[in-house]
């Protein structure tokens, strides 16, 4: 499981247990606790049958304490925790920023009394934090922090406007004042009772380096095939039984095909539907399952079943995400937990490879009109409209008191403008895909699936979003 809670500072010993109690579903295995200097934290141990590149626990050497929850991939696949401590001692925190995979790292240097929090480049793992008095609290879910007696729960009005516009809260903010999400590809430094954030993973720049190597379509296709295959192999657990959420779409079908080619594991595939009178893709999913000889399951999602669990789903989701597939994700995970503890899926493929919402953006770019074709508008406004949420209704939905505490130009337009004005990437489509990866991927798609699977103690293995370098095509 991916349970991790803690703080830098000094608090009564019962505080850490209060945080753990809020996330019981993430501490199925025997957790490890550490208390040294200003660091107190509890972490879940590695799940059963994890591959040897999965690390969950505490490691110490000299004045450095290291906590890892997650796994390493690619060139970092064989990296051992002890090596990370040595690399830090020799080269500082920047050496750790070269790690690839899906992980949260906590590092505490007692000699300099400095703490670090690191989130992986794509944001498959989440980490939240809040400075309360002279302490910095952190946890993989917000509820472990906002339920503390020290925390005052107040709605963040800017985040409310963002949620109504995007259907998630992008970037650094959450729905509560004073509670923040560590952005993907960033690390936090805690020193002298204050924190600073630094972005370390610039996948856009890394992609530019490979531009001239991937102009040939056939070469690009072969390169992507190699990356996808390697990504799946890197995530294989030792268990003999795997699960795949198979929608029948391209992304999950490709993942299923790659797993089947390995011919080393029994594969269960799971598809959902809402009854015969509603459209579905069951035939496509079944065709893929038959071709690759999987044990296929069709799961009927009924409102009468999930409505009674809706409050639990909202509690587990915590920071709100307005994606209608969230509840089906929960129901499917509950069913799949009877067959496998390791689930693969193709979540995030659409945003990485263009994305249907980008069609309107490209048309607007080419023809200079909004989606109705009537007036010329900015790219930022068109992007907000592309979500088809409540952006156009904010004036009607928000009270004057709420409007007073958020700025349209800062909290909505200002979130998007840096993506459009940056020089790298240089084309609009690549700018849009970078936005999708850093905003929708890290704050909607990946956290949603991870939370719903963790609710049933499942381990989520997502390929399409874990290697952004493979996603942007120039």
Secondary structure, 3 states (H helix, E strand, C coil): CCCEEEEECCCCCHHHHHHHHHCHHHCCCCCEEEEECCEEEEECCCCCCCCCCEEEEEEEECCEEEEEEEEECHHHCCCCHHHHHHHHHHHCHHHHHHCCEEEEEEEEECCCCEEEEEECCCCCCCCEEEEECCEEEEECCCHHHHCCCCCCCCECHHHHHHHHHHCCCCCCECCECCCEECCCCEEEEEECCEEEEEECCCHHHHHHHCHHHCCCHHHHHHHHHHHHHHHHHHCCCCCCEEEEECCCCHHHHHHHHHHHHHCCCEEEEEEEECCCCCCCCHHHHHHHHHHCCCEEEEEECCHHHHHHHHHHHHHHHCCCCCCCHHHHHHHHHHHHCCCCCEEEECCCHHHHCCCCCHHHHHHHHHHCCCCCCCCCCCHHHHHHHHCCCCHHHHHHHCCHHHHCCCCHHHHHHHHHHHHHHCCCCCCHHHHHHHHHHHHHHHHHHHHHHHHHHHCCCCEEEECCCCCHHHCCCC
